């Protein structure tokens, strides 16, 4: 019989919720099927079994009010299951999530949300397994399953048009070893390999987001991973009559006396369904801890830099790299949403990367369908490679 291990914090939440009156507030989910094929895998061509990857997934999530007060405490929960549905026997040779071909299911969300100072301060606490959205620690949504975190987060909105955040992150499920994996699910019912975040000491962050200056969104964050590095991130974004301007600056101080900086700028324009933008970023030459981490998600591979690629994540945040991105989107009413994305990452010491992605998406009621064509050219003496991907998501 498989033993299921849960952290003391999760057990405490389940016990608290079980002893209180609960009323289901929301419940829903999605069923997904992702497929991709790449002409650089193995010896096959596009759409061969050996060059293709696929997964199916079911996500169920919801919330319940705890106690007699609808707004006092909320229990949020979410479960994800992944399966190949036998696709590996016929059309694919790999998966999006590393679950060794056997079906897997895990709890990816389980937290309590409450106001510890009700009537005194507009402060919200979220304790438990959850998604996060900060510049250096965030949940990535590109995969059929998302990475989440065991964390304690405090959010305060007492200041007009301003949000202050303080958080401790103890564990995450980014410990995947598959080619496409964001999360690593072991077989059967598991804790989805939720492991210590960076080190056993976890990481701490404080930050603030404000709109006090008209038409300007400003944010500042500071992260401390005691045994690894500290990171400061500031960003400002403005929109005036369809024109958007943005600037990012971050500084990383490694615990081995290494450090580095990145600066990024962005210019964009939107008009009647058309969106255009151009961005540039430059990362210093870094060594030691700074070089290893770069300016990427501390919990996985993507970055929040304006220049991030559509598919080949992480290149733009690496040491001694200049990158630029050009994006064009257009919404054809009642037909499709189209996208064209180009990213170039010029590395000083490793092979440069150029990516062109074309996307098309449309919703048919509750069903979202999107297609992507990706051409990647890495200057390492190999030929450019092509990915063709299809995404089907039914929301209920």
N, C-alpha and C positions, 0 to 999 in steps of 0.2 A: 504493500500500500504506500502510495506517494505521500510524503510528509510535506505540508504546506507551511512555510515560515513567513510570518508577518511581523513587521516592526512593532515595537511597543506603542508607538504613536498611533499606528493604524488600529491596533487592538483597542486602544483607549477610545478612539473615535467610534468604533463599532459598538463598544459597550455603552458609551454615552447615548448614542442614537437609539439603541435597543431599549433603553430604560425610559426614553421620553416619548411623548406623543408625536407621531410623524404623519404628515399629509403630503402626498405626492404632488409636486407643483409642475414639473415638466418631465416628459419622457419622449425620446425619439432615437434616431440613429441613422445609419446608412449601410448600404450593401455596395461593395466596390469590386470591380474587376480591372486589373491593370495588366497591360501586355507591352512588351518592348522587344525589339530585335536589333542586333548590332553586327555589322559586317566585319568587325575586327576580332570577334571571338572565334577561337578554334580554327578549323579549316573550311567552315561552311560559308554559305551566302546568306543574305538577308532572308528571314522567315524560315531558315532551317532550324530544326530542334536544337542543335548544338550552339546556335548563335542567339537564341531567344530566351526571354525570361518573363515569368508571369506569376500572378497571385490573385487570390480572392480573399475578401475580408468582410467581416460583419462587425459593426461598432454599435453598441447600445449605450446610451448615456441619459442622464436625467438629474433631477434634484428633488429634494423633499424638505419641506419646512419642519423644523424640529421644535416641539413645544406648542403652546397655544398662540404665540405671536408669530404671524406670518413673516415678519421681517427681522426677527431676532437672530435665529440661527438656521443655516441651510446646510444640509448634507448633499454634497455633489458626488456623483459616482459615474464611472464609465468602464465598460468591459470591451475588449477587442479580441476577436478570434481570426486566425489566418489559416488558409488552406490552399493547397495546389489544385484541389478537385480532380486529381489525376492527370493534370495537364502535362506533368513531367514525363508521362508515358507516351505522349503523342506529339505535343507541339512546342514544349519549352524544355530547356536544360538547366535553368536557374530560376531563382526566386527574388522578389524584391525585399523580403524579410527573411533573415536566416533562421529557419525553423526545421532544418534537416529533413524537409519534405513531409514530416508528420504534422498533423493538425496541432495547433497550439492556441491557447486562450489565456489571457491575463487581465488583471485589473490595472488599467492605465490612469484612472482618476479615482481618488477617494479622499475627500477633504471636507472639513467643516469651515464654513464662512460665517463670521459673526462680528458684532460690534461690541468690543469689551468695555467701551465707555459710552454706552447708549444714553443719550440725553445730555452728555457732557461734550463729546467730540465726535465729529464725523470721521471715524476711524474704522476700517474694516480689517479683520484678520482672516487669513486663509492658511490653514494648517493641514498638511497632508500631501498626498500625491496630486499634482496639478500641472497645467501648462504654464509656461512663463514667456514673457515678451519684453525683454530688455536688450540693448544693443550687443552685449557680449555673452548673455545666457538666455537662450530662447528656444521655443519649440519649433522644429522644422516640419513643414507641412507637405513637402514634395513627395513623400513616400506614401504607400498604402496604409502604413501605421505611423503614428507620431511618437517622437521622444518626449517624455514627461519627466518630472522631477519630484522627489520628496523634499519639501521645503516648508518654511514658515515665513509668511509674507505679511507685512503691515502696510496699509494704504491709507493715507490721510488726505482729506479734501476740505479742511477748515479754511484754507486760504482761497479766495475767489480765483477761479479759472486756473487753479494750480493743484497738481497731484504730487504728493511726497511719498516715497516708497523706501522701505527698509526690508531686507530679506536675508535669510540664511538658507543655503542649499546644501543638503546633506548627501543625497544620492541621485543618480540618474540612470536611465536605461539606454545609454549610448554605446554600450560595450559590444557592439556587433562586429563580426569578423567577415561578413559577406561582402560581395562587391558592391551591392546597392543598398546595404542595410543601414537604416537609421536606428532601428531597435533590434535587439537580439532575443528572440523568443526561444526558450528551450521547449522540449516536447511536453505535451499534456498541459496541465494547469500549473502555471509557474508565476514567479514574481517578476518575470520578464528581465531577468538579470539586472535588477536594480542594484548597482554597486556604488561604492563611495565616490563622491564627486571630486575629481582631480586628486585628492588625497583623503585620508581618513578625517582630516580637519574640515573638509568641505570648503565653502566659499561664502563670503559676505558681500552684500552690496547695499549702497544707499543711492538714491537718485531723486530727481525732480523733473516734472514736465509742466510747463506753464504757457498760457496764452494771454498773459497780462498785457503784453505789447500787441496792439491790434495787427491782425494779418500775419503774425509771426508765432510759430511754434518753436519753443526753445526747450532743450533737455540737457541735463548733466548727470553723469553717473560715475561712481567710484566703486571698484571691485577689489576685494582682497582675498586671495587664496593663499593662506599663511605659508605653505611650504613651496609655492610655485611662483607667484607673481602678483603684482597689483596693476590695475588698469584704470585710467581715467578717460572718459569719453564725453565730449560735448558736441552738440549738434543744433543747428538752427535752420528752419524751413519756412519760407514765405510764399504766399500766393496772392498775386495782384492781377485782376482782370484776365484770368486764364494763364498767366505767366507764373511759373514756379521757379524759385531759387533755393538752393540748399548748400550747406557747408558742414563738413564733419572734421573733427580732429580728435585723435586718440593717442595716448602715451602709455606704453607698457614698460614696467620696471620689474625685471626678473630678479629672483632671489640669488642668482649667481653673479650679481653686479652687471648684468647685461640690460640694455634698454633699447627702445625704438619708438618711432613716431609714424603716424599716418595722417595724411590730409586728403580730403576728397571734396569735390564741388560738383554741383549738378544744375543744369538749366533745362526747363521744360515748358511745354505749351499745350493746352487742351482747348478744343473748339468743336462743338457739335459732334461728339463721338470720336473725334480724332485726338490722339495723344502722341506727342513727340518729346523726346528727352535725349540729352547728351550728358555724360558724366566722365570725370577723370579722377584717378586716385594715385597716390604715390606713397610707398612704404620705404622707410629707411633700411639700410643694411643693418641687420641685427645678428647677434651671436647668442650662444647658450640658450637659456630658457626662452628668451624673446624670440629667437629664431625658430625654436620648436613649436611655440604656440602661434606666433603670428597674430594677425587681427581677425581671427575667426571665432566662431561660436565656441566658447570654452566647453560646451556640452556636446559638440559634434563638428561638422565640417564647413557649413555655410558661414558667410559673413553678412553683416548688415550694411556693408559699404555700398554706396550708390552703384558701383561698377560691377557688382556680383553677377556672374554668368547665370544663364537660365538652367544649365544642367551640370557643367563642370565646376563644382563648387570648390572654394578654398584658394584657387590660384591668386585671386586679386589681393588676398590678405597676407601673402607670404613675404618674407624678407626680401628687400632690395628689388621691388617690383613696381613698375609703372603700368597702369591699366586704364582703358577707356571703354565706355559702353554707349551704344546708340540703340534706342528703343522706339518703335513706332507701333501704335495700336489703333485699330479702327473698328467700330461697332456698326455692322450692317444690320439695320433694324429688321427684325423677323427673319434674318438669314443666318448670321454667324458673327462671333467676335473674333477678329483676326489680330495676330501679333507677329512682329518681326524684331528679333533681338540679336545684336552683335556685340561680342565682348572680345577684347584683345588684352592679354597679360604678357608684358615684356619682362621676363626674369633676367637678372644679371648673371646667375650662376647655373640655372637649370633650364630645360627646354621651354621655349615660349609656347603659349597656348592661344589659339584663335577659335572662336565658336560662333556659328550662325544657327539660329533657331527660328523656325516658322511654326506658328500655332494657329489652330482654328477650333472654336468651341461653340456649342449651342445647347440650350436647355429645352427638353421636351417634357413639360410638366415637372414632375419630381426627378426626372432623369437628366443628369448632366453628362454630356459627351464631349470629349476634346481629343484632338490629334496633334502630334508634334513631330516635326522633322528637324533633326539636329545634325549638323556637320561640324566635326571637331578636327582641327589640324594642330597637332603637337609637334614642334620642330625638333624631333629626336631621330630623324632618319626614317621613320615609318610613314606609311601612307595615311592620308586623312581618313577618318572613319565616320560612318553614318549610323545614327540611331533613328528608328521610327517607333513611335509610342502611341498607344491608344488607352484612354482612360474612360471608364464607365462608372458613374456614381449615382445610385438611387437613394434619395433622401426620404425618410418617412418619420 
